[in-house]
Amino acid sequence: MLTFADRVPTVDEQRAVATAVGWGEHFDWASIGASLVGSLHGVVALDGDEVVGVGRLVGDGVRYFYVQDVMVRPEASDEGIASRIVERLLEWARSQAPADAVVGLFASPEAVGVYEGLGFAAADGDPLGMTLDLAPRDGIRA
């Protein structure tokens, strides 16, 4: 039976789902614990005791929210789990935001349809989404 827990995934849960979807190399596993702790909210999808999906929100918790790391195991990817995870994250953000808020995300090409189905649209003007990858100074991590 599929259930959803409103909580941030553990490091082991995050790693298991990331590995299952082929994203094992997308994370810095030495620092992911601190990253997860810094989350505003999370959702974990469970099929019985097995974690089949995860997702979380990051941001300032007031006006800016970002959907992060939504992943669903391939064998469960046709069950609408990703949409349900994001819907729960959005419900939580709506309940927390004291005023109009903005929810952003970066989507993998195969997930664009999921997000469009929930009302997200590609930023192609103002605002224009941009990224910058930061490397630690002198190879040293804080």
C-alpha positions as CSV (number, residue, x, y, z in Angstrom):
1,M,0.0,0.0,0.0
2,L,1.4,3.4,-1.0
3,T,1.7,6.0,1.8
4,F,3.3,9.4,2.1
5,A,5.3,10.7,5.1
6,D,5.8,14.4,5.5
7,R,9.4,14.3,6.5
8,V,12.9,14.8,4.9
9,P,14.5,11.5,3.7
10,T,17.4,10.1,5.6
11,V,20.8,10.0,3.9
12,D,20.3,6.2,3.3
13,E,16.9,6.7,1.8
14,Q,18.2,9.5,-0.4
15,R,21.1,7.4,-1.6
16,A,19.0,4.4,-2.3
17,V,16.5,6.2,-4.5
18,A,19.3,8.3,-6.1
19,T,21.2,5.1,-7.0
20,A,18.0,3.5,-8.3
21,V,17.4,6.4,-10.7
22,G,21.0,6.7,-11.8
23,W,21.7,9.9,-9.9
24,G,24.2,8.4,-7.5
25,E,27.0,10.7,-8.8
26,H,24.8,13.9,-8.6
27,F,25.3,14.2,-4.9
28,D,28.2,14.9,-2.6
29,W,27.6,12.1,-0.1
30,A,30.0,13.6,2.4
31,S,27.8,16.6,2.8
32,I,24.3,15.4,2.0
33,G,23.4,15.0,5.6
34,A,23.9,18.7,6.3
35,S,22.0,19.5,3.1
36,L,19.0,17.4,4.1
37,V,19.0,18.9,7.6
38,G,18.8,22.4,6.0
39,S,15.6,21.4,4.1
40,L,12.4,23.2,4.9
41,H,10.2,20.2,4.4
42,G,10.3,16.8,2.7
43,V,8.0,14.0,1.5
44,V,8.9,10.3,1.4
45,A,6.7,7.9,-0.6
46,L,6.6,4.4,0.8
47,D,5.3,1.1,-0.6
48,G,4.9,-0.8,2.6
49,D,8.3,-0.3,4.3
50,E,10.2,0.4,1.1
51,V,11.0,4.0,0.1
52,V,10.0,4.4,-3.5
53,G,10.2,8.2,-3.8
54,V,11.5,11.3,-2.1
55,G,11.4,15.1,-2.5
56,R,12.1,18.2,-0.5
57,L,11.8,21.9,-0.3
58,V,14.6,24.4,0.3
59,G,14.5,28.2,0.4
60,D,13.8,30.9,2.9
61,G,10.5,29.5,4.0
62,V,8.7,32.8,3.5
63,R,8.7,34.0,-0.1
64,Y,11.1,31.7,-2.0
65,F,10.8,28.0,-2.2
66,Y,12.6,25.5,-4.4
67,V,11.5,22.0,-5.2
68,Q,14.6,19.8,-4.8
69,D,15.6,16.2,-5.5
70,V,12.3,14.7,-6.5
71,M,13.1,11.1,-7.4
72,V,11.0,8.0,-7.8
73,R,12.3,4.5,-8.3
74,P,12.0,3.4,-11.9
75,E,9.7,0.4,-11.1
76,A,7.2,2.9,-9.5
77,S,7.6,5.8,-11.9
78,D,4.3,5.2,-13.7
79,E,2.1,5.5,-10.6
80,G,1.9,9.3,-10.3
81,I,4.2,9.4,-7.2
82,A,6.3,12.3,-8.4
83,S,3.2,14.5,-8.9
84,R,1.9,13.5,-5.5
85,I,5.2,14.3,-3.8
86,V,5.3,17.7,-5.4
87,E,1.6,18.4,-4.6
88,R,2.3,17.7,-0.9
89,L,5.4,20.0,-1.0
90,L,3.3,22.8,-2.6
91,E,0.6,22.3,0.0
92,W,3.1,22.7,2.7
93,A,4.6,25.8,1.1
94,R,1.2,27.4,0.7
95,S,0.5,26.8,4.4
96,Q,3.7,28.5,5.4
97,A,3.9,31.5,3.1
98,P,2.5,34.6,4.7
99,A,2.2,36.4,1.4
100,D,2.6,35.6,-2.3
101,A,5.4,33.2,-2.8
102,V,7.5,31.9,-5.7
103,V,8.3,28.2,-6.2
104,G,11.2,27.3,-8.5
105,L,12.9,24.2,-9.6
106,F,15.2,22.6,-12.1
107,A,13.7,19.7,-14.0
108,S,15.4,16.8,-15.7
109,P,14.1,16.5,-19.3
110,E,12.0,13.5,-18.5
111,A,10.3,15.3,-15.6
112,V,9.2,18.4,-17.5
113,G,5.7,17.0,-18.1
114,V,5.2,16.2,-14.4
115,Y,5.9,19.8,-13.5
116,E,4.0,21.3,-16.4
117,G,1.0,19.2,-15.3
118,L,1.2,20.9,-11.9
119,G,1.3,24.4,-13.4
120,F,5.0,25.1,-13.6
121,A,6.2,26.9,-16.7
122,A,9.7,27.3,-18.1
123,A,11.3,30.7,-17.3
124,D,12.2,32.2,-20.6
125,G,12.2,35.9,-19.8
126,D,11.8,37.8,-16.6
127,P,12.8,36.1,-14.4
128,L,15.4,34.2,-16.3
129,G,16.8,31.2,-14.4
130,M,20.6,30.9,-14.2
131,T,23.0,28.7,-12.4
132,L,26.7,28.8,-11.3
133,D,28.6,25.8,-10.1
134,L,30.8,26.7,-7.2
135,A,34.0,24.8,-6.4
136,P,35.6,24.9,-2.9
137,R,38.4,27.5,-2.6
138,D,41.8,25.9,-2.9
139,G,40.1,22.5,-2.9
140,I,39.2,22.8,0.8
141,R,35.6,22.3,2.0
142,A,34.4,24.1,5.0
